[in-house]
């Protein structure tokens, strides 16, 4: 899954692109990964570089509109960082409904934080949440530290991807489609994004989205991962995303999750201060504080219970694929997808996955 989309079935159905369709001389469509309000996301194979993710814009009215949508590629091309999704190419392609713009990016087999939540059937272990917080903040810091800071404006569970590389857990901030350079005078941009993650100062005024807004959104994500619900949510569905909720005091994460340590509790609470002046000013301030919370990626041990038979079958498939010359990368992707979907397998197979990512067969 990538860039604000929800997982869909592997079949393409009414998709704009068909399986096996050639995008250009290098890319062929494999399957659709998901669909959002503005884009579909496909897994495609590059004949040299292997799997990539292709984000295809669904609605285009003019060349000017296409150019605005491709601004995301322009922004990403300037933000090189291990915790920001890499962009490879941008252009247009003929679809079943006409010409549409697309961007190709790195493919993250593990999926989004939504899948991570689903795989744990509740709250995510604190060690993993700490790793998500630190790495996402490190990626955002690159954008916030520009001479004219770039704000993401649409951080959400769907737009932060989680995979595994040779070092362990690897977080990638994605979907910069609403990202914007802040005004040099006000150091802010116009209001955009998803209401559930939008800071109170923006909801109240409809403008003034600055770096503290991204800090709020990241704090909201981390709070949800730790507690299973949004901050300032009093349990009333009617008022869950109303301005009135901000008149209630914030219940700290530790009130819902005994595993949350005091330093993490204070950091998340500070990120969710109603007054933006009281929050960490930028993602760099968050990353610096998060760096002291845990000395390692912090993957909590998995439950040793036996995983489902279907999960074991996928592991066997990945192992067989790893023995085929030239297909170790594909095998690693399959194993990563499997342990992301079945966290009981993580303790048993994470070392193998990291070894495969280094190009070594065990």
C-alpha positions in Angstrom: 0.0 0.0 0.0 1.3 3.5 -0.7 0.3 7.1 -0.5 -3.1 7.3 1.2 -4.6 4.3 -0.4 -6.3 1.3 1.2 -5.4 -2.3 0.4 -7.5 -3.8 -2.3 -7.7 -7.3 -3.8 -5.0 -8.3 -6.1 -7.3 -8.3 -9.1 -7.5 -5.0 -11.0 -11.3 -4.9 -11.6 -12.2 -1.4 -12.8 -8.6 -0.2 -12.6 -7.3 2.3 -15.0 -4.4 0.1 -15.9 -4.5 -3.6 -16.7 -2.2 -6.3 -15.6 0.7 -6.8 -18.1 0.2 -3.3 -19.6 3.5 -1.6 -20.6 3.9 1.9 -19.2 7.0 2.6 -21.2 10.0 0.7 -22.5 11.1 -0.2 -18.9 7.9 -0.6 -16.9 5.2 -3.3 -16.9 2.1 -3.4 -14.6 2.0 -6.3 -12.2 -1.1 -5.6 -9.9 -3.0 -2.9 -8.2 -2.1 -2.3 -4.6 -4.7 0.2 -3.5 -6.9 3.1 -4.4 -7.6 6.5 -2.8 -9.8 9.5 -3.6 -7.3 10.9 -6.1 -5.0 8.1 -7.2 -4.6 4.4 -7.7 -1.3 2.7 -6.8 0.1 -0.3 -8.7 3.1 -2.5 -8.3 5.1 -2.4 -11.5 8.3 -4.1 -12.6 11.2 -2.2 -14.0 13.2 -4.4 -16.3 16.5 -3.4 -14.6 15.6 -2.1 -11.1 12.9 -4.6 -10.2 9.7 -3.7 -8.2 8.5 -0.1 -8.0 5.3 1.5 -6.9 3.4 3.6 -9.5 1.0 6.3 -8.3 -1.6 7.0 -11.1 -3.7 10.1 -10.8 -7.4 9.4 -11.5 -8.8 12.8 -12.4 -7.1 15.2 -14.8 -8.8 18.1 -16.5 -5.9 19.9 -18.2 -2.2 19.9 -18.8 -1.9 22.5 -16.0 -3.7 20.2 -13.6 -1.4 17.4 -14.5 1.6 19.6 -13.9 0.3 20.5 -10.4 -0.2 16.9 -9.5 3.4 16.1 -10.6 4.6 18.8 -8.1 4.9 15.9 -5.7 7.7 14.3 -7.8 9.5 17.7 -7.9 9.4 18.0 -4.1 10.5 14.4 -3.5 13.4 14.8 -5.9 14.8 17.5 -3.6 14.3 15.6 -0.3 16.8 12.7 -0.4 16.7 10.8 3.0 16.4 7.2 4.0 13.1 7.9 5.8 11.4 9.6 2.9 10.1 7.6 -0.1 12.3 7.8 -3.1 10.9 9.0 -6.4 12.3 7.5 -9.7 10.3 9.0 -12.6 7.2 11.0 -13.5 5.2 11.3 -16.7 1.9 10.4 -18.5 0.4 7.2 -19.7 -2.6 6.1 -21.7 -5.3 4.5 -19.5 -8.8 3.1 -20.1 -10.1 6.6 -19.4 -7.6 8.7 -21.3 -4.1 10.1 -20.5 -3.2 10.3 -16.8 -0.1 11.5 -15.0 1.9 9.1 -12.9 4.9 9.0 -10.5 7.1 5.9 -9.9 8.5 5.5 -6.4 10.3 2.8 -4.4 8.1 -0.1 -3.5 7.7 -0.8 0.3 6.5 -4.4 0.7 5.5 -4.0 4.3 2.7 -1.5 3.6 1.5 1.3 5.7 0.9 1.9 9.4 -2.7 0.9 8.9 -1.5 -2.6 8.0 0.9 -2.6 11.0 -2.1 -1.8 13.3 -4.2 -4.5 11.6 -1.4 -7.1 12.1 -1.2 -6.4 15.8 -5.0 -6.5 16.2 -4.8 -3.5 18.5 -2.1 -1.3 19.9 1.4 -1.6 18.5 4.3 -2.6 20.8 6.0 0.4 22.3 9.4 -0.4 20.8 8.1 -0.4 17.3 6.1 2.8 17.9 9.3 4.5 19.2 11.1 3.5 16.0 8.3 4.9 13.9 8.3 8.2 15.8 12.1 8.7 15.5 12.5 7.7 11.9 9.4 9.6 10.6 10.6 12.7 12.5 14.1 12.3 10.9 12.6 12.2 7.5 10.3 15.2 8.1 13.2 17.2 9.6 14.8 17.3 6.1 11.7 19.1 4.8 11.4 21.4 7.8 15.1 22.4 7.7 14.9 23.9 4.2 15.5 27.7 4.0 11.8 28.0 3.3 10.4 24.9 5.2 8.3 22.4 3.3 5.3 21.1 5.3 3.7 17.8 4.5 0.1 18.8 5.5 -1.3 15.2 5.1 0.5 12.9 7.5 -1.7 10.0 8.5 -1.5 6.2 9.2 -2.0 5.6 5.5 0.9 7.8 4.4 3.7 6.4 6.6 5.1 3.1 5.2 7.0 0.5 7.2 9.4 -2.0 5.8 12.6 -3.9 6.7 16.1 -3.5 5.4 19.4 -5.0 6.5 19.3 -2.9 9.7 15.8 -3.8 10.8 12.6 -1.7 10.8 12.6 1.1 8.2 10.0 3.9 8.1 9.3 5.8 4.9 7.2 9.0 4.9 5.2 9.1 1.7 2.4 11.0 -0.1 3.8 14.5 -0.5 0.9 15.4 -2.8 -0.3 18.2 -0.5 3.2 19.3 0.6 4.0 22.9 0.2 6.7 25.4 0.8 5.8 27.8 3.6 5.4 31.5 3.0 8.7 33.3 3.8 6.8 36.0 5.9 4.4 33.8 7.9 6.3 30.5 7.8 3.0 28.8 7.1 0.9 27.4 4.3 -2.8 27.1 3.6 -4.9 24.5 5.3 -5.0 21.0 3.8 -5.1 17.4 4.9 -7.3 15.0 6.8 -9.5 16.3 9.6 -8.5 13.6 12.1 -4.9 14.6 11.9 -5.3 18.4 11.5 -4.1 20.7 14.2 -6.6 22.9 16.2 -5.1 26.2 15.0 -5.7 25.2 11.4 -9.2 23.8 12.1 -10.2 27.0 13.8 -8.8 29.5 11.3 -8.6 27.5 8.1 -5.1 28.7 7.5 -1.6 29.0 9.0 -0.3 25.4 8.6 3.3 25.5 9.7 5.9 23.0 10.9 4.1 22.6 14.3 1.1 21.3 12.3 3.2 18.4 11.0 4.4 17.8 14.6 0.8 17.6 15.7 -0.1 15.2 13.0 2.8 12.9 13.8 1.9 13.1 17.5 -1.6 12.0 16.5 -0.3 9.0 14.6 1.9 7.9 17.5 -0.9 8.4 20.0 -3.2 6.2 17.9 -0.5 3.5 17.6 -0.1 3.4 21.4 -3.7 3.7 22.4 -5.9 2.6 19.6 -7.8 5.9 19.4 -7.3 9.6 18.5 -6.2 12.2 21.1 -8.9 14.4 22.7 -11.5 11.8 21.8 -14.1 11.7 24.5 -15.8 8.7 23.1 -18.7 10.6 21.5 -18.8 9.8 17.8 -20.7 13.1 17.0 -18.0 15.2 18.7 -14.9 13.0 17.9 -13.6 15.5 15.4 -15.3 18.7 16.5 -13.5 21.8 17.9 -15.3 21.3 21.2 -13.1 18.2 21.9 -10.1 20.5 22.4 -11.7 22.0 25.5 -11.2 18.7 27.3 -7.8 17.8 28.8 -5.6 15.3 26.9 -5.5 11.9 28.5 -1.8 10.9 28.2 -0.9 7.7 26.4 0.2 6.1 29.7 -3.5 6.3 30.9 -4.3 3.7 28.3 -1.1 1.8 27.9 1.1 0.8 30.9 4.0 0.0 28.7 4.5 3.6 27.7 7.5 5.1 29.5 7.5 8.6 31.1 9.8 10.2 28.5 7.8 8.9 25.5 4.6 9.9 27.3 5.9 13.5 27.8 7.1 13.8 24.2 3.8 12.7 22.7 1.9 14.9 25.1 4.1 17.9 24.1 3.5 17.2 20.4 -0.2 17.4 21.1 -0.3 20.8 22.9 -3.3 22.9 21.8 -1.1 26.0 21.5 1.4 25.4 18.6 3.9 27.6 20.4 4.1 25.0 23.2 4.9 22.1 20.8 8.3 21.1 19.5 8.8 23.7 16.8 10.0 21.3 14.1 10.4 17.7 13.4 14.1 18.1 14.2 13.3 18.9 17.8 11.1 15.8 17.9 13.7 13.6 16.4 16.4 14.8 18.8 14.2 14.0 21.8 13.1 10.6 20.3 16.7 9.6 19.7 17.2 9.2 23.5 14.1 7.1 24.1 15.4 3.8 22.8 18.9 2.7 21.8 17.8 0.4 19.0 15.0 -0.1 16.4 13.1 -1.7 19.3 11.3 -4.6 17.8 9.5 -6.3 20.6 9.7 -10.1 20.7 6.9 -11.8 18.9 4.5 -14.2 20.4 6.0 -17.6 20.0 2.7 -19.2 19.1 2.5 -21.2 15.9 1.5 -19.0 12.9 -1.3 -19.9 10.5 -0.6 -22.6 7.9 -1.1 -20.0 5.1 1.7 -17.9 6.6 4.1 -20.9 6.7 3.2 -21.6 3.0 4.2 -18.1 2.1 7.5 -18.5 3.9 8.2 -21.7 2.0 7.3 -19.9 -1.3 9.7 -17.1 -0.4 12.5 -19.6 0.5 12.1 -21.5 -2.8 12.1 -18.2 -4.7 15.4 -17.2 -3.0 17.1 -20.2 -4.5 16.3 -19.1 -8.0 19.2 -17.1 -9.5 18.5 -13.4 -9.7 15.2 -13.5 -7.7 16.5 -13.0 -4.1 15.2 -9.4 -4.0 11.7 -10.7 -5.0 11.9 -13.4 -2.3 12.8 -10.7 0.3 9.8 -8.7 -0.7 7.5 -11.7 -0.3 9.0 -12.5 3.1 8.6 -8.9 4.2 5.0 -8.9 3.1 4.4 -12.1 5.1 6.0 -11.0 8.4 4.2 -7.7 8.1 0.9 -9.5 7.8 1.7 -12.2 10.4 3.8 -10.6 13.2 4.1 -14.0 14.9 6.7 -14.8 12.3 8.9 -11.8 12.9 11.1 -13.2 15.6 11.7 -16.4 13.6 12.4 -14.9 10.2 13.6 -11.3 10.6 17.3 -12.2 10.6 16.8 -14.1 7.4 15.0 -11.2 5.8 17.8 -8.8 6.8 20.4 -11.2 5.4 18.6 -11.5 2.1 18.4 -7.7 1.9 22.2 -7.7 2.1 22.2 -10.1 -0.9 23.2 -13.2 1.1 21.3 -16.5 1.0 21.3 -18.5 4.3 
